C-alpha cells in the first residue's frame, strides 16, 4: 500500500481485496505470509492482497471491530463481503475469492 493510497480507496474498487489484519507479536500471524503468497500465485492480479498492522492502525481496527489477529476479510466495492478470525488455508481462500472476481 503506497502512502498515496488510503484503505478506503483500496477497498472501493470492483476487484476483491483480501485484507490480513495482523500484529508483529502474533505467532499465528507469522503463518499467513506463505499462505497469502500461494493465493497470489493462483489468482495473480485478479485480487489485491494487503496486510494491516493492527498496532499501527488501531483506529481502523477498532472501526472494523477487529479484536483478534490474524483476522482475514474480503472487501469489494467498499463493503465487507467475508471475514474470519484465525489462520486460513490457501485453497479455501482461493475458492472464496473466486466468488468475488468479476
PyMOL commands that set and color helices and strands:
alter all, ss='L'
color gray80, all
select helices_A, chain A and resi 7-11+28-46+58-63+90-98
alter helices_A, ss='H'
color red, helices_A
select strands_A, chain A and resi 16-22+47-53+71-76+79-85
alter strands_A, ss='S'
color yellow, strands_A
deselect
rebuild
show_as cartoon
